[in-house]
C-alpha cells in the first residue's frame, strides 16, 4: 500500500485518494476550435511512462483537494507532493 503525504492533511493511505492521471498533460484551451486529432491526442493518445512522473491525485476521503504527486511508476516510490496550484521545479 502507498502512503501519500497530502499537503493539506498530512500522511494518508492511498485508499483515501483517487488517481487523476498525468499532471503534465495540458487540456485544450476553452472556446478554441480544436481538430478531432488534437482532441483524440488529449483524451486517448498518451505514452505509458516508466520512471519518475508527475501525477494528479484527488483526496476523495479527506480534504477533497486535488494534489500533484511525484512518483516513480516502476517502484511506486513517492518523492514529493504539492498543492495542485504549486509550480513544480
VMD Tcl script that builds the backbone (N, CA, C; Angstrom):
set m [mol new atoms 267]
animate dup $m
set s [atomselect $m all]
$s set {name element resname resid chain x y z} {
  {N N UNK 1 A 0.848 -1.181 0.000}
  {CA C UNK 1 A 0.000 0.000 0.000}
  {C C UNK 1 A 0.891 1.241 0.000}
  {N N UNK 2 A 0.450 2.246 -0.738}
  {CA C UNK 2 A 1.147 3.533 -0.762}
  {C C UNK 2 A 0.621 4.434 0.343}
  {N N UNK 3 A 1.487 5.279 0.832}
  {CA C UNK 3 A 1.083 6.347 1.740}
  {C C UNK 3 A 1.448 7.654 1.071}
  {N N UNK 4 A 0.481 8.549 0.980}
  {CA C UNK 4 A 0.648 9.822 0.272}
  {C C UNK 4 A 0.567 10.950 1.291}
  {N N UNK 5 A 1.560 11.829 1.255}
  {CA C UNK 5 A 1.584 12.976 2.156}
  {C C UNK 5 A 0.778 14.118 1.532}
  {N N UNK 6 A -0.486 14.225 1.909}
  {CA C UNK 6 A -1.346 15.300 1.400}
  {C C UNK 6 A -0.831 16.633 1.947}
  {N N UNK 7 A -0.571 17.626 1.101}
  {CA C UNK 7 A -0.089 18.913 1.586}
  {C C UNK 7 A -1.097 19.645 2.472}
  {N N UNK 8 A -2.347 19.203 2.451}
  {CA C UNK 8 A -3.396 19.829 3.253}
  {C C UNK 8 A -3.656 19.063 4.555}
  {N N UNK 9 A -3.538 17.720 4.523}
  {CA C UNK 9 A -3.959 16.874 5.654}
  {C C UNK 9 A -2.843 16.062 6.297}
  {N N UNK 10 A -1.713 15.932 5.634}
  {CA C UNK 10 A -0.644 15.083 6.151}
  {C C UNK 10 A -0.676 13.691 5.541}
  {N N UNK 11 A 0.084 12.771 6.132}
  {CA C UNK 11 A 0.244 11.419 5.600}
  {C C UNK 11 A -1.069 10.633 5.692}
  {N N UNK 12 A -1.459 10.050 4.544}
  {CA C UNK 12 A -2.705 9.280 4.470}
  {C C UNK 12 A -2.491 8.053 3.581}
  {N N UNK 13 A -3.352 7.049 3.764}
  {CA C UNK 13 A -3.332 5.845 2.952}
  {C C UNK 13 A -3.811 6.165 1.534}
  {N N UNK 14 A -3.282 5.436 0.557}
  {CA C UNK 14 A -3.716 5.641 -0.831}
  {C C UNK 14 A -5.201 5.351 -0.999}
  {N N UNK 15 A -5.802 4.587 -0.083}
  {CA C UNK 15 A -7.225 4.268 -0.170}
  {C C UNK 15 A -8.099 5.504 -0.065}
  {N N UNK 16 A -7.552 6.600 0.453}
  {CA C UNK 16 A -8.311 7.852 0.561}
  {C C UNK 16 A -8.261 8.673 -0.724}
  {N N UNK 17 A -7.459 8.231 -1.694}
  {CA C UNK 17 A -7.221 9.013 -2.908}
  {C C UNK 17 A -7.732 8.298 -4.151}
  {N N UNK 18 A -7.957 9.082 -5.177}
  {CA C UNK 18 A -8.288 8.554 -6.495}
  {C C UNK 18 A -7.269 9.117 -7.486}
  {N N UNK 19 A -6.684 8.225 -8.295}
  {CA C UNK 19 A -5.691 8.632 -9.282}
  {C C UNK 19 A -6.351 9.483 -10.361}
  {N N UNK 20 A -5.721 10.599 -10.705}
  {CA C UNK 20 A -6.305 11.515 -11.675}
  {C C UNK 20 A -5.555 11.642 -12.985}
  {N N UNK 21 A -4.457 10.909 -13.157}
  {CA C UNK 21 A -3.745 10.931 -14.425}
  {C C UNK 21 A -2.473 11.759 -14.407}
  {N N UNK 22 A -1.924 11.895 -15.581}
  {CA C UNK 22 A -0.673 12.605 -15.822}
  {C C UNK 22 A -0.865 14.103 -15.584}
  {N N UNK 23 A -0.071 14.679 -14.693}
  {CA C UNK 23 A -0.200 16.104 -14.364}
  {C C UNK 23 A 0.438 17.005 -15.407}
  {N N UNK 24 A 1.176 16.436 -16.348}
  {CA C UNK 24 A 1.840 17.272 -17.355}
  {C C UNK 24 A 0.994 17.473 -18.614}
  {N N UNK 25 A -0.116 16.744 -18.739}
  {CA C UNK 25 A -0.982 16.864 -19.915}
  {C C UNK 25 A -1.766 18.179 -19.831}
  {N N UNK 26 A -1.735 18.945 -20.902}
  {CA C UNK 26 A -2.435 20.230 -20.944}
  {C C UNK 26 A -3.731 20.095 -21.741}
  {N N UNK 27 A -4.831 20.485 -21.111}
  {CA C UNK 27 A -6.135 20.458 -21.761}
  {C C UNK 27 A -6.190 21.547 -22.831}
  {N N UNK 28 A -6.840 21.284 -23.971}
  {CA C UNK 28 A -7.008 22.344 -24.978}
  {C C UNK 28 A -7.726 23.554 -24.367}
  {N N UNK 29 A -7.399 24.725 -24.840}
  {CA C UNK 29 A -7.992 25.954 -24.316}
  {C C UNK 29 A -9.499 25.972 -24.530}
  {N N UNK 30 A -10.222 26.515 -23.560}
  {CA C UNK 30 A -11.668 26.659 -23.691}
  {C C UNK 30 A -12.005 27.650 -24.794}
  {N N UNK 31 A -13.119 27.448 -25.451}
  {CA C UNK 31 A -13.618 28.326 -26.513}
  {C C UNK 31 A -12.654 28.443 -27.685}
  {N N UNK 32 A -11.794 27.448 -27.863}
  {CA C UNK 32 A -10.886 27.408 -29.009}
  {C C UNK 32 A -11.233 26.182 -29.837}
  {N N UNK 33 A -11.355 26.353 -31.106}
  {CA C UNK 33 A -11.660 25.244 -32.001}
  {C C UNK 33 A -10.462 24.290 -32.049}
  {N N UNK 34 A -10.715 22.999 -31.825}
  {CA C UNK 34 A -9.645 22.004 -31.906}
  {C C UNK 34 A -10.053 20.931 -32.902}
  {N N UNK 35 A -9.062 20.375 -33.560}
  {CA C UNK 35 A -9.344 19.328 -34.544}
  {C C UNK 35 A -9.658 18.015 -33.824}
  {N N UNK 36 A -10.257 17.096 -34.553}
  {CA C UNK 36 A -10.533 15.776 -33.983}
  {C C UNK 36 A -9.231 15.106 -33.544}
  {N N UNK 37 A -8.171 15.279 -34.324}
  {CA C UNK 37 A -6.883 14.669 -33.986}
  {C C UNK 37 A -6.322 15.257 -32.693}
  {N N UNK 38 A -6.424 16.583 -32.509}
  {CA C UNK 38 A -5.953 17.214 -31.264}
  {C C UNK 38 A -6.744 16.691 -30.071}
  {N N UNK 39 A -8.053 16.537 -30.229}
  {CA C UNK 39 A -8.880 16.049 -29.131}
  {C C UNK 39 A -8.562 14.577 -28.833}
  {N N UNK 40 A -8.397 13.764 -29.878}
  {CA C UNK 40 A -8.010 12.361 -29.686}
  {C C UNK 40 A -6.674 12.259 -28.962}
  {N N UNK 41 A -5.720 13.109 -29.339}
  {CA C UNK 41 A -4.416 13.099 -28.682}
  {C C UNK 41 A -4.551 13.441 -27.203}
  {N N UNK 42 A -5.402 14.428 -26.876}
  {CA C UNK 42 A -5.603 14.818 -25.480}
  {C C UNK 42 A -6.269 13.705 -24.672}
  {N N UNK 43 A -7.291 13.079 -25.234}
  {CA C UNK 43 A -8.081 12.100 -24.486}
  {C C UNK 43 A -7.449 10.706 -24.488}
  {N N UNK 44 A -6.977 10.248 -25.643}
  {CA C UNK 44 A -6.603 8.846 -25.778}
  {C C UNK 44 A -5.121 8.570 -26.004}
  {N N UNK 45 A -4.457 9.382 -26.753}
  {CA C UNK 45 A -3.102 9.060 -27.202}
  {C C UNK 45 A -2.052 9.546 -26.208}
  {N N UNK 46 A -1.787 8.704 -25.232}
  {CA C UNK 46 A -0.816 9.025 -24.187}
  {C C UNK 46 A 0.253 7.950 -24.139}
  {N N UNK 47 A 1.438 8.336 -23.754}
  {CA C UNK 47 A 2.507 7.370 -23.557}
  {C C UNK 47 A 2.409 6.827 -22.139}
  {N N UNK 48 A 2.691 5.556 -21.984}
  {CA C UNK 48 A 2.737 4.942 -20.665}
  {C C UNK 48 A 4.172 5.080 -20.166}
  {N N UNK 49 A 4.399 6.112 -19.373}
  {CA C UNK 49 A 5.747 6.432 -18.953}
  {C C UNK 49 A 6.226 5.524 -17.833}
  {N N UNK 50 A 7.508 5.211 -17.869}
  {CA C UNK 50 A 8.127 4.410 -16.818}
  {C C UNK 50 A 9.164 5.290 -16.141}
  {N N UNK 51 A 9.140 5.280 -14.823}
  {CA C UNK 51 A 10.106 6.073 -14.065}
  {C C UNK 51 A 9.442 7.232 -13.347}
  {N N UNK 52 A 10.246 8.238 -13.012}
  {CA C UNK 52 A 9.757 9.395 -12.258}
  {C C UNK 52 A 8.749 10.172 -13.093}
  {N N UNK 53 A 7.628 10.497 -12.462}
  {CA C UNK 53 A 6.492 11.036 -13.207}
  {C C UNK 53 A 5.670 11.931 -12.283}
  {N N UNK 54 A 5.066 12.985 -12.819}
  {CA C UNK 54 A 4.213 13.871 -12.034}
  {C C UNK 54 A 2.752 13.526 -12.311}
  {N N UNK 55 A 1.995 13.228 -11.244}
  {CA C UNK 55 A 0.618 12.766 -11.384}
  {C C UNK 55 A -0.338 13.646 -10.582}
  {N N UNK 56 A -1.604 13.591 -10.968}
  {CA C UNK 56 A -2.670 14.229 -10.197}
  {C C UNK 56 A -3.380 13.170 -9.368}
  {N N UNK 57 A -3.677 13.501 -8.111}
  {CA C UNK 57 A -4.448 12.621 -7.230}
  {C C UNK 57 A -5.510 13.469 -6.552}
  {N N UNK 58 A -6.690 12.883 -6.342}
  {CA C UNK 58 A -7.802 13.578 -5.705}
  {C C UNK 58 A -8.011 12.951 -4.320}
  {N N UNK 59 A -7.965 13.773 -3.285}
  {CA C UNK 59 A -8.123 13.275 -1.911}
  {C C UNK 59 A -9.624 13.168 -1.602}
  {N N UNK 60 A -10.227 12.110 -2.113}
  {CA C UNK 60 A -11.683 11.960 -2.069}
  {C C UNK 60 A -12.238 11.674 -0.679}
  {N N UNK 61 A -11.450 11.025 0.179}
  {CA C UNK 61 A -11.943 10.693 1.527}
  {C C UNK 61 A -11.319 11.586 2.590}
  {N N UNK 62 A -10.847 12.724 2.174}
  {CA C UNK 62 A -10.221 13.654 3.103}
  {C C UNK 62 A -10.661 15.073 2.798}
  {N N UNK 63 A -9.714 15.903 2.419}
  {CA C UNK 63 A -9.979 17.328 2.196}
  {C C UNK 63 A -10.650 17.613 0.851}
  {N N UNK 64 A -10.752 16.600 -0.021}
  {CA C UNK 64 A -11.379 16.719 -1.340}
  {C C UNK 64 A -10.589 17.617 -2.297}
  {N N UNK 65 A -9.335 17.864 -1.989}
  {CA C UNK 65 A -8.485 18.704 -2.832}
  {C C UNK 65 A -7.723 17.841 -3.836}
  {N N UNK 66 A -7.395 18.442 -4.981}
  {CA C UNK 66 A -6.508 17.815 -5.954}
  {C C UNK 66 A -5.081 18.157 -5.559}
  {N N UNK 67 A -4.171 17.172 -5.679}
  {CA C UNK 67 A -2.763 17.409 -5.387}
  {C C UNK 67 A -1.915 16.824 -6.513}
  {N N UNK 68 A -0.661 17.251 -6.575}
  {CA C UNK 68 A 0.306 16.675 -7.507}
  {C C UNK 68 A 1.246 15.778 -6.707}
  {N N UNK 69 A 1.555 14.623 -7.281}
  {CA C UNK 69 A 2.434 13.651 -6.632}
  {C C UNK 69 A 3.545 13.286 -7.611}
  {N N UNK 70 A 4.781 13.428 -7.169}
  {CA C UNK 70 A 5.918 12.994 -7.977}
  {C C UNK 70 A 6.244 11.565 -7.538}
  {N N UNK 71 A 6.046 10.605 -8.462}
  {CA C UNK 71 A 6.132 9.181 -8.128}
  {C C UNK 71 A 6.855 8.420 -9.231}
  {N N UNK 72 A 7.565 7.397 -8.846}
  {CA C UNK 72 A 8.205 6.501 -9.801}
  {C C UNK 72 A 7.199 5.411 -10.160}
  {N N UNK 73 A 6.827 5.330 -11.428}
  {CA C UNK 73 A 5.798 4.378 -11.850}
  {C C UNK 73 A 6.304 2.937 -11.868}
  {N N UNK 74 A 7.623 2.740 -11.788}
  {CA C UNK 74 A 8.171 1.382 -11.740}
  {C C UNK 74 A 8.219 0.835 -10.319}
  {N N UNK 75 A 8.634 1.671 -9.372}
  {CA C UNK 75 A 8.820 1.219 -7.990}
  {C C UNK 75 A 7.710 1.699 -7.058}
  {N N UNK 76 A 6.904 2.641 -7.505}
  {CA C UNK 76 A 5.833 3.279 -6.724}
  {C C UNK 76 A 6.364 4.182 -5.610}
  {N N UNK 77 A 7.679 4.443 -5.619}
  {CA C UNK 77 A 8.242 5.353 -4.611}
  {C C UNK 77 A 7.707 6.764 -4.846}
  {N N UNK 78 A 7.258 7.403 -3.768}
  {CA C UNK 78 A 6.779 8.785 -3.838}
  {C C UNK 78 A 7.885 9.697 -3.345}
  {N N UNK 79 A 8.254 10.676 -4.169}
  {CA C UNK 79 A 9.350 11.583 -3.840}
  {C C UNK 79 A 8.852 12.856 -3.149}
  {N N UNK 80 A 7.831 13.484 -3.743}
  {CA C UNK 80 A 7.314 14.746 -3.200}
  {C C UNK 80 A 5.843 14.876 -3.551}
  {N N UNK 81 A 5.150 15.728 -2.784}
  {CA C UNK 81 A 3.762 16.071 -3.104}
  {C C UNK 81 A 3.632 17.584 -3.067}
  {N N UNK 82 A 2.655 18.103 -3.820}
  {CA C UNK 82 A 2.453 19.537 -3.969}
  {C C UNK 82 A 0.963 19.849 -3.987}
  {N N UNK 83 A 0.618 21.063 -3.618}
  {CA C UNK 83 A -0.746 21.537 -3.847}
  {C C UNK 83 A -0.930 21.638 -5.356}
  {N N UNK 84 A -2.156 21.496 -5.821}
  {CA C UNK 84 A -2.429 21.459 -7.260}
  {C C UNK 84 A -1.985 22.721 -7.984}
  {N N UNK 85 A -2.035 23.858 -7.311}
  {CA C UNK 85 A -1.675 25.117 -7.975}
  {C C UNK 85 A -0.192 25.476 -7.830}
  {N N UNK 86 A 0.585 24.642 -7.146}
  {CA C UNK 86 A 2.009 24.907 -6.973}
  {C C UNK 86 A 2.768 24.582 -8.244}
  {N N UNK 87 A 3.734 25.423 -8.575}
  {CA C UNK 87 A 4.626 25.160 -9.696}
  {C C UNK 87 A 5.690 24.163 -9.234}
  {N N UNK 88 A 5.955 23.166 -10.046}
  {CA C UNK 88 A 6.937 22.144 -9.714}
  {C C UNK 88 A 8.197 22.426 -10.516}
  {N N UNK 89 A 9.303 22.548 -9.809}
  {CA C UNK 89 A 10.589 22.794 -10.495}
  {C C UNK 89 A 11.570 21.689 -10.222}
}
mol reanalyze $m
mol bondsrecalc $m
mol representation Tube
mol addrep $m
